[in-house]
Amino acid sequence: MTYKQATDYIDSFLIFGSKLGLERITKLLNDLGNPQDKLKFIHIAGTNGKGSTSKFCSSILTSAGYKTGMFISPYIIDFRERFQINGEMISEEQLSTIVEQIKQVVDTYPKDELPTEFEIVTAIGMLYFYQQKCDVVVLEVGLGGRFDSTNVIKNPLASVICSVSIDHTEQLGDTIEKIAFEKAGIIKENCNTVLYPVQQNNTFKVISEVCEKKNSDLTIVNADEIEFIKRDINGDLIRYKNTEIKLAIAGFYQPLNFLTAVTAIEKSGLKVSIDDIKNGAKNAVFPARLQLISTNPKILLDGAHNPDGVCSLKEHLQKYFEKPVGIIGMMKDKDCDKVLSQIAPLFSQIYTVTVNNPRSLSACELKAKAKQYCDNVIVENSLESAINNAKSTKSDICICGSFYLCSEALKFF
């Protein structure tokens, strides 16, 4: 099987959509020998920040000498980003070999028992990390927690819940309490739980009740353990345990994501030094998270797509940009009005685009929404023309609204 054949095979399961539940992934992994049962995990859920927290965890553990797997979603440029060991993506050959193994098993299944695309992806990760004998795997939840296919694992070293807010309401519920309960589904009996320190409404109460029921030791991250030294467009300088630490991922919430990662490692019983932490933070680069890809003019990419996530983008734009041009594309299942109400007024003009994704809101529909908050909104037929026209203004540029959009945009830079 070639690499293209392997990715085409994976993509063929997209027709089954997203189906929450553990029956199919449990059967598939059982038929593959349950590789997940032979691995150690730090399991990370949350609405916002779980990708950055996963990256901090992985980078610090790699710096400490652990052979560290990292499973993330979505990818930005290359599908293989989803499966990394010590910061290196799976090779095309390795992925093709593993997909062939999985295909041999799945080909025996009746049509009504076929796995979803994300379940296939999860199985690839579990096999890869097992075959490569990883010491520990940083495992990011895809959607929710309780019925996400990553939740097939049994006893993680730590279950981590990052910032919880409103998103994916059709699948997870329309209140913070319901969503928090779904995220808390990754908490296991007699295991450690680490909770991000800033939460909405009754999130602390929901998580605490689940931990108590499952006899899980709950640690709420102590934000006072870090001190801000200097805010920076490329990532803050902070002090932790009397050591100055430069964060490679920008954003006002990233110091707390970093601290959540450090706390999770500590509670997992994995030994790291302060130098490992310092080096890991410095090397934890993550695309499309307030990513500055040009300085003259400034061009910023950010994949935030829900009201809470976009708060950081708003703060970043207010601090480091003056009336930039916006290029925006969004998915129609997101709360576009709330997102646009926060960031659209900050732009001198906006180009709206239709993202190359079946869930995308059309550029025309997006313009109608954006016009409520910005007078100068232009529909573009393509992202390429939007970028070229934005560049011609000689203004700073912000490309935002979706990770899918950022993925497309990076190809032009």
C-alpha positions in Angstrom: 0.0 0.0 0.0 1.4 3.4 -1.0 1.0 6.5 1.2 -1.7 7.9 -1.0 -3.6 4.7 -1.0 -3.3 4.7 2.8 -4.7 8.2 3.2 -7.4 7.6 0.6 -8.4 4.5 2.6 -8.6 6.6 5.8 -10.6 9.3 4.0 -13.1 6.7 2.7 -14.5 6.4 6.3 -15.4 10.1 6.4 -18.8 9.2 4.9 -19.7 7.6 8.3 -19.3 11.1 10.0 -18.6 11.5 13.7 -20.3 8.9 15.9 -19.6 9.1 19.6 -19.3 5.8 21.4 -16.7 3.2 22.3 -18.1 0.0 20.9 -16.5 0.2 17.5 -13.0 1.3 18.7 -13.1 -1.3 21.4 -13.7 -4.0 18.9 -11.2 -2.8 16.5 -8.4 -2.4 19.0 -9.3 -5.8 20.5 -8.9 -7.4 17.1 -5.5 -5.6 16.8 -4.2 -7.0 20.1 -5.2 -4.1 22.4 -1.9 -2.1 21.9 -3.3 0.7 24.1 -3.3 -1.6 27.2 0.5 -1.8 26.9 1.1 2.0 26.9 1.2 4.8 29.5 -0.9 7.9 28.8 -1.4 11.5 29.9 -5.0 12.0 28.6 -6.0 15.6 27.8 -9.5 17.0 27.2 -11.0 20.5 27.2 -12.7 23.0 24.9 -9.7 25.3 24.5 -6.0 24.9 25.2 -5.8 21.1 25.0 -3.6 21.2 21.8 -1.1 23.6 23.4 -1.1 21.8 26.7 -0.4 18.5 24.8 2.5 20.2 23.0 4.0 21.5 26.2 3.7 18.1 27.8 5.3 16.3 24.9 8.1 18.8 24.5 9.0 18.8 28.2 9.0 15.0 28.4 11.1 14.7 25.3 13.6 17.1 26.8 13.7 14.9 29.8 14.7 11.9 27.7 11.4 10.1 27.6 10.4 8.5 24.2 7.2 10.5 24.0 4.3 9.9 21.7 1.8 12.6 20.9 -1.6 12.2 19.4 -3.4 15.4 18.3 -6.2 16.7 16.2 -6.8 18.4 13.9 -3.6 18.6 11.9 -2.7 21.9 10.2 -0.5 21.1 7.2 0.3 17.4 7.0 -2.0 14.5 8.1 1.0 12.8 9.8 1.1 15.6 12.4 -1.5 13.6 14.3 1.1 11.0 15.2 4.4 12.2 16.6 7.3 10.8 18.6 9.7 13.2 20.2 8.3 15.9 17.9 8.8 14.0 14.7 5.9 12.9 12.5 5.3 9.3 11.6 6.9 8.4 8.2 4.8 7.8 5.2 6.1 4.2 5.0 5.3 3.5 8.7 1.8 5.0 8.3 1.1 2.9 5.2 2.2 -0.3 6.8 0.0 0.3 9.8 -3.0 1.2 7.7 -2.5 -2.0 5.8 -2.6 -4.0 9.1 -5.8 -2.2 10.1 -7.4 -2.7 6.7 -6.9 -6.5 6.9 -9.0 -6.5 10.1 -11.6 -4.0 9.0 -12.2 -5.8 5.7 -13.7 -8.7 7.8 -16.4 -6.4 9.4 -20.0 -6.2 8.1 -21.0 -2.7 6.8 -23.0 -1.7 9.8 -20.0 -2.3 12.1 -17.4 -0.3 10.2 -15.5 2.3 12.3 -15.5 6.0 11.7 -12.5 7.9 10.2 -11.4 9.2 13.7 -11.6 5.6 15.1 -9.3 4.5 12.3 -7.0 7.4 13.1 -7.1 6.5 16.8 -6.2 2.9 16.1 -3.2 4.0 13.9 -1.9 6.0 16.8 -2.2 3.2 19.3 -0.5 0.7 17.0 2.3 3.2 16.1 3.1 4.2 19.7 3.1 0.6 20.8 5.3 -0.7 17.9 7.8 2.1 18.6 7.9 1.3 22.3 7.0 4.8 23.6 7.6 5.4 27.3 4.6 7.7 27.5 1.9 9.0 25.1 0.3 12.4 25.4 -3.2 11.7 24.1 -5.4 14.6 23.0 -9.2 14.0 23.0 -10.9 14.5 19.7 -14.4 15.6 20.8 -15.8 15.7 24.3 -14.4 12.9 26.4 -16.8 10.4 27.7 -17.6 8.8 24.3 -14.5 9.9 22.4 -12.6 7.0 20.9 -9.4 8.0 22.8 -11.4 7.1 26.0 -10.9 3.5 25.2 -7.7 3.6 27.4 -8.0 2.2 31.0 -5.7 3.8 33.6 -3.9 7.0 32.5 -1.1 8.4 34.5 -3.2 11.6 34.6 -6.5 12.8 33.2 -6.2 16.5 32.3 -9.1 18.8 31.7 -8.2 22.2 30.2 -10.5 25.2 29.8 -14.2 24.2 29.4 -16.6 26.4 27.4 -19.5 26.3 25.0 -18.7 24.4 21.7 -20.0 21.4 19.8 -23.4 21.8 21.6 -25.2 19.3 19.3 -23.0 16.5 20.5 -22.1 17.6 24.0 -25.0 19.6 25.3 -26.0 23.3 25.4 -24.8 24.2 29.0 -21.4 24.4 30.6 -22.5 21.8 33.1 -23.4 19.3 30.4 -20.2 19.9 28.5 -18.1 19.7 31.6 -19.7 16.3 32.4 -18.8 15.0 29.0 -15.2 16.2 29.4 -15.1 14.6 32.9 -15.8 11.3 31.2 -12.1 10.8 30.8 -11.6 10.6 34.6 -10.9 7.0 35.7 -11.3 5.2 39.0 -8.4 5.8 41.4 -6.4 7.9 38.9 -5.0 11.4 39.1 -7.0 14.3 37.6 -5.6 17.8 36.8 -7.9 20.7 36.2 -7.0 24.0 34.5 -7.4 26.8 37.1 -9.8 29.2 35.3 -13.3 27.8 34.6 -16.8 29.0 34.0 -19.8 28.7 36.2 -20.2 25.2 37.8 -17.3 23.4 36.0 -15.3 23.0 39.2 -18.4 21.5 40.9 -19.1 19.1 38.1 -15.5 17.9 37.9 -15.2 17.6 41.6 -18.3 15.5 41.9 -17.1 13.1 39.2 -13.7 12.8 40.9 -15.3 12.1 44.3 -17.5 9.4 42.7 -14.5 7.8 41.1 -12.1 8.2 44.0 -9.9 10.3 41.7 -7.3 12.6 43.3 -8.2 16.1 41.9 -5.5 18.8 41.6 -6.6 22.2 40.5 -3.6 24.0 39.0 -2.2 26.7 41.2 -1.9 29.8 39.0 0.2 31.6 41.7 3.1 29.3 40.8 4.0 31.5 37.8 4.9 35.2 37.6 4.7 37.3 34.4 8.0 39.0 33.5 7.3 40.2 30.0 4.5 39.9 27.5 5.7 39.3 24.0 4.1 38.9 20.5 6.0 35.6 20.1 5.3 34.2 23.6 5.6 35.4 27.1 8.6 35.4 29.5 7.6 34.0 32.9 9.2 32.9 36.1 8.5 29.4 37.5 10.3 28.0 40.5 12.8 30.9 40.5 13.7 30.2 36.8 13.0 32.4 33.9 11.1 30.5 31.2 10.4 31.6 27.6 7.2 30.2 26.1 7.3 29.5 22.4 3.5 29.6 22.0 2.0 33.1 22.2 -1.2 34.1 24.0 -2.3 35.4 27.4 -3.6 32.0 28.4 -0.5 30.0 27.4 1.3 30.4 30.7 -1.6 28.6 32.4 -1.6 25.9 29.7 2.1 25.5 30.3 1.5 25.2 34.1 -1.3 22.7 33.5 1.2 20.6 31.5 3.9 20.8 34.2 1.3 19.9 36.9 0.1 16.9 34.8 3.7 15.6 34.4 4.3 16.0 38.2 1.1 14.2 39.1 1.9 11.4 36.6 5.1 10.6 38.6 7.3 11.3 35.6 10.6 12.9 36.7 11.7 16.1 34.9 14.2 18.7 35.9 13.7 22.5 35.8 16.1 22.6 32.8 13.9 20.0 31.1 10.9 22.2 31.7 12.7 25.3 30.5 14.0 23.7 27.3 10.6 22.0 26.6 8.7 25.3 26.9 11.2 27.0 24.6 10.9 24.2 22.0 7.1 23.8 22.1 6.1 25.3 18.8 2.6 24.9 17.6 1.2 26.2 14.2 -1.9 28.3 14.0 -2.0 29.3 17.6 -1.4 33.1 17.4 1.4 32.2 14.9 3.3 35.2 13.6 4.5 34.2 10.1 5.7 37.6 9.0 6.9 40.7 10.7 6.8 43.3 7.9 3.9 43.5 7.6 2.8 41.5 10.6 0.8 38.4 9.4 -0.9 36.4 12.1 -2.6 33.0 11.9 -5.0 31.8 14.6 -7.4 28.9 14.5 -9.6 29.9 17.4 -13.2 29.2 16.5 -15.4 29.6 19.6 -16.2 32.6 21.8 -13.9 31.7 24.6 -11.0 30.7 22.3 -11.2 33.9 20.4 -10.8 36.0 23.6 -7.0 35.4 23.4 -7.0 36.5 19.8 -8.9 39.7 20.6 -6.4 40.5 23.4 -3.5 39.8 21.2 -4.8 42.0 18.4 -5.5 44.8 20.8 -2.0 44.7 22.2 0.1 44.2 19.2 -1.9 45.3 16.1 -3.5 48.6 15.0 -6.5 48.1 12.7 -5.2 45.1 10.7 -7.0 43.6 7.7 -8.9 40.4 8.6 -9.2 37.3 6.4 -12.0 35.2 8.0 -13.5 31.8 7.2 -15.6 29.8 9.6 -17.6 26.6 9.9 -21.4 26.9 9.9 -21.7 24.9 13.1 -19.8 27.5 15.2 -21.2 30.5 17.1 -20.1 32.9 14.3 -22.0 35.9 15.7 -20.3 35.8 19.1 -16.9 35.2 17.6 -17.4 38.1 15.1 -18.7 40.4 17.7 -15.4 40.2 19.5 -12.9 40.4 16.7 -14.6 42.0 13.6 -14.6 45.6 15.1 -10.8 45.4 15.4 -10.3 45.2 11.6 -10.1 48.1 9.2 -11.6 45.7 6.6 -12.5 42.1 6.3 -12.2 39.6 3.4 -14.6 36.7 3.9 -13.8 33.3 2.3 -15.4 29.9 2.0 -13.1 27.3 3.6 -12.4 24.2 1.6 -14.6 22.0 3.9 -18.2 20.7 3.5 -19.0 22.3 6.9 -17.9 25.8 5.9 -20.1 28.8 6.1 -20.2 30.5 2.7 -18.3 33.7 2.2 -21.5 35.5 1.4 -23.2 34.3 4.6 -20.2 35.2 6.6 -20.1 38.7 5.1 -23.8 39.2 6.1 -22.9 38.4 9.7 -19.6 40.3 9.8 -21.3 43.5 8.4 -23.0 43.9 11.7 -19.6 44.6 13.3 -17.4 46.0 10.5 -18.5 48.4 7.8 -15.9 47.3 5.2 -16.5 43.6 4.4 -15.6 42.1 1.0 -16.4 38.6 -0.3 -13.5 36.8 -2.0 -13.8 33.9 -4.3 -10.6 32.3 -3.1 -8.2 32.4 -0.1 -5.4 33.2 -2.5 -7.1 36.3 -3.9 -8.0 37.4 -0.3 -4.3 37.1 0.7 -3.1 39.0 -2.3 -5.6 41.8 -1.9 -4.9 42.0 1.8 -1.1 42.2 1.1 -1.8 45.0 -1.4 -3.1 47.2 1.4 0.3 47.2 3.1 -1.5 46.7 6.4 -0.9 44.0 9.0 -3.0 40.9 8.4 -4.8 38.4 10.6 -6.1 35.1 9.1 -8.5 33.5 11.5 -11.8 31.7 12.2 -10.9 28.1 11.6 -7.9 25.7 11.8 -9.0 24.5 8.3 -8.5 28.0 7.0 -5.1 28.3 8.7 -4.1 25.0 7.1 -5.0 26.3 3.7 -3.3 29.7 4.4 0.1 28.2 5.4 0.5 26.7 2.0 0.8 30.2 0.6 3.6 31.2 2.9 
